[in-house]
Amino acid sequence: MIECVPNFSEGRDAAKVRAIVDAIAGVAGVLLLGYESDADHNRSVVTFAGPSDAVMEAAIRGAGRAAEVIDLSQHEGVHPRVGVADVIPFVPLAGATMDDCVAIAHCAGRGIWSRFGIPVYFYESAATIPERRRLEKVRRRGFDGRPPDVGDIAAHPTAGASVVGARDFLIAFNVNLATADVGVAQSVARKIRESSGGFRFVKAMGRFLASRGCAQISMNLTNFVQTDLDAVFEAIRAEAPVASCQLIGFVPKRAYAMFPGFFERAENFSASRVIETRMKELGAGEG
C-alpha cells in the first residue's frame, strides 16, 4: 500500500476541486481517504492510497485534470506554489518501502511530462540533485536555477510545474492566532522553524487569513518521532494568544498515541483523522 497526498492550487471553486478528486478516485484500486480545501490558501489537499500502480496512475490523472481546470497565471492565495498540481508526495504504508515510493515518484514524473507537458522537479527521497531534497529549495522564484528533472521547460505557461517526491509521514497543522497582526505570526514562525534555529523537523510560515480576520502559523511537521509536538505548541502559545487549530489530512496512529493532546486541540479532529482508523472505516484494514 502506498499513500499519496497531492496539493492542488485551487481551494475556492468546489466544482474544479471535485473534478480533480473524481479523476483520482476513478482509478480502479484507489481508496480515497478524504480531501479538504482552504479558501485563503486557495489550495486543496487530497489523500488516497492503494497498490503502487493504481496510486501512480491516479496521481498522474489528478495532475492532468488540474491542468485542465486551473490556470496558475490567474491564481491568488497566501500559500506559495509553483504549479496547479503543486506537490505530489508518495508515502510508504503497509508492505512498501521508501525505495518503492522513489521508483513510483520517478515514473509518475515522467508520466506527467509525457502526457501533459508539465515539467517535474523531484524532492525529498526522490531527489536526483541533493540540493532539491528540501521542498522550499525547489519552490522559489525561478525554482533553483537549474533545469527540471523531467521536461525541457522550467514551467508550463498555465499549469506551472509539479514537485514530485517520496517521503515519510508529514503532519500539516495550522495554528490561528487571536490577532490580525501577520507580523506576529511571521515572528513566531521564525522562532519555531528549524531553518531559523528553532525546532528540528519543523517548517512554519506566518500568513493572514482574510476569511477569519486573523493571522495564522501554518506548519509542516516532518518527523513526529523526533519532535516534541506539545513543546512546539507551547512555544507558540508563549509568544502569542491562540484562537484555534486545524489539522490538514491524516495522522498515523503512532503519532496520535504519542501526542493525543496536541491533535485534539484541532477543531476538526476526530478518530477518522487517524489514517489506520480511516482505512478500517473504508474496509481496507490497517495500512
Backbone hydrogen bonds, N-H to C=O, Kabsch-Sander energy under -0.5 kcal/mol:
donor,donor_aa,acceptor,acceptor_aa,energy
2,I,50,G,-2.8
3,E,91,V,-3.0
4,C,48,F,-2.8
5,V,89,P,-1.7
7,N,87,V,-2.5
8,F,6,P,-0.5
8,F,44,S,-3.0
9,S,84,V,-2.3
10,E,8,F,-1.9
14,A,12,R,-0.8
17,V,13,D,-2.1
18,R,14,A,-2.5
19,A,15,A,-1.9
20,I,16,K,-1.8
21,V,17,V,-2.5
22,D,18,R,-2.8
23,A,19,A,-1.6
24,I,20,I,-1.7
25,A,21,V,-3.1
26,G,22,D,-1.6
27,V,24,I,-1.6
30,V,27,V,-1.9
31,L,49,A,-3.2
32,L,30,V,-0.6
33,L,31,L,-0.7
33,L,47,T,-2.1
34,G,47,T,-1.6
36,E,45,V,-1.9
38,D,43,R,-2.4
42,N,38,D,-1.3
43,R,38,D,-1.7
44,S,8,F,-2.5
45,V,36,E,-2.5
46,V,6,P,-2.2
47,T,34,G,-3.0
48,F,4,C,-2.2
49,A,31,L,-2.0
50,G,2,I,-1.5
55,V,51,P,-2.6
56,M,52,S,-2.6
57,E,53,D,-2.2
58,A,54,A,-2.4
59,A,55,V,-2.2
60,I,56,M,-2.1
61,R,57,E,-2.6
62,G,58,A,-2.6
63,A,59,A,-2.1
64,G,60,I,-2.2
65,R,61,R,-2.7
66,A,62,G,-2.3
67,A,63,A,-1.9
68,E,64,G,-1.2
69,V,65,R,-1.7
70,I,66,A,-2.2
72,L,70,I,-0.6
72,L,158,T,-3.5
74,Q,71,D,-1.9
75,H,72,L,-1.6
78,V,40,D,-2.1
79,H,41,H,-0.6
84,V,159,A,-2.2
86,D,7,N,-1.0
86,D,83,G,-0.5
86,D,84,V,-0.9
87,V,7,N,-1.1
88,I,163,V,-2.7
90,F,165,G,-2.1
91,V,3,E,-3.1
93,L,1,M,-2.2
94,A,287,G,-0.9
96,A,93,L,-1.8
101,C,97,T,-1.6
102,V,98,M,-2.4
103,A,99,D,-2.2
104,I,100,D,-2.2
105,A,101,C,-2.8
106,H,102,V,-2.3
107,C,103,A,-2.1
108,A,104,I,-3.0
109,G,105,A,-2.5
110,R,106,H,-1.9
111,G,107,C,-2.1
112,I,108,A,-2.6
113,W,109,G,-1.8
114,S,110,R,-2.6
115,R,111,G,-2.3
116,F,112,I,-1.6
117,G,113,W,-2.1
118,I,112,I,-1.1
120,V,150,V,-2.3
121,Y,162,S,-2.4
123,Y,164,V,-1.7
124,E,132,R,-0.6
124,E,133,R,-1.7
125,S,166,A,-2.1
126,A,123,Y,-1.7
127,A,124,E,-2.0
132,R,129,I,-2.6
133,R,130,P,-1.7
137,K,134,R,-1.5
138,V,134,R,-0.7
138,V,135,L,-1.3
139,R,135,L,-2.7
140,R,138,V,-2.0
143,F,140,R,-2.8
145,G,142,G,-1.8
149,D,120,V,-1.3
150,V,120,V,-2.0
156,H,160,G,-2.9
160,G,156,H,-1.8
161,A,82,V,-1.9
162,S,119,P,-2.3
163,V,86,D,-2.2
164,V,121,Y,-2.2
164,V,162,S,-0.7
165,G,88,I,-2.2
166,A,123,Y,-0.9
167,R,90,F,-2.2
171,I,221,L,-2.4
172,A,170,L,-0.6
172,A,248,I,-0.8
173,F,171,I,-0.6
173,F,219,M,-2.1
174,N,246,Q,-3.0
175,V,217,I,-2.8
176,N,174,N,-0.5
176,N,244,S,-2.9
177,L,215,A,-2.9
178,A,241,P,-2.6
179,T,177,L,-1.2
182,V,180,A,-1.0
184,V,181,D,-1.1
185,A,181,D,-1.1
186,Q,182,V,-2.5
187,S,183,G,-2.1
188,V,184,V,-2.5
189,A,185,A,-2.5
190,R,186,Q,-1.9
191,K,187,S,-1.5
192,I,188,V,-1.7
193,R,189,A,-1.9
194,E,202,V,-2.7
196,S,193,R,-1.2
197,G,194,E,-2.1
198,G,193,R,-2.7
199,F,192,I,-2.2
202,V,199,F,-1.2
203,K,220,N,-2.5
205,M,218,S,-1.7
207,R,216,Q,-2.7
209,L,214,C,-3.4
210,A,208,F,-0.7
213,G,209,L,-1.7
214,C,209,L,-1.4
215,A,179,T,-3.0
216,Q,207,R,-3.6
217,I,175,V,-3.0
218,S,205,M,-2.7
218,S,216,Q,-0.6
219,M,173,F,-2.4
219,M,217,I,-0.6
220,N,203,K,-2.4
221,L,171,I,-3.0
222,T,201,F,-2.0
222,T,220,N,-0.7
223,N,201,F,-0.6
226,Q,223,N,-0.7
227,T,224,F,-0.7
229,L,227,T,-1.3
232,V,228,D,-1.8
233,F,229,L,-2.1
234,E,230,D,-2.4
235,A,231,A,-2.0
236,I,232,V,-1.7
237,R,233,F,-2.7
238,A,234,E,-1.8
239,E,235,A,-0.6
239,E,236,I,-1.3
240,A,236,I,-1.8
243,A,176,N,-3.1
244,S,176,N,-1.6
246,Q,174,N,-2.3
248,I,172,A,-2.7
249,G,247,L,-0.5
251,V,273,R,-2.6
256,Y,252,P,-1.9
257,A,253,K,-2.4
258,M,254,R,-1.7
259,F,255,A,-2.2
263,F,259,F,-1.6
264,E,260,P,-2.3
265,R,261,G,-0.7
265,R,262,F,-0.8
266,A,263,F,-1.6
267,E,245,C,-2.8
269,F,266,A,-1.6
273,R,270,S,-2.2
274,V,271,A,-1.7
275,I,251,V,-2.7
275,I,273,R,-0.6
278,R,274,V,-2.6
279,M,275,I,-2.4
280,K,276,E,-1.8
281,E,277,T,-2.4
282,L,278,R,-1.5
283,G,280,K,-1.7
284,A,279,M,-3.4
285,G,279,M,-0.6
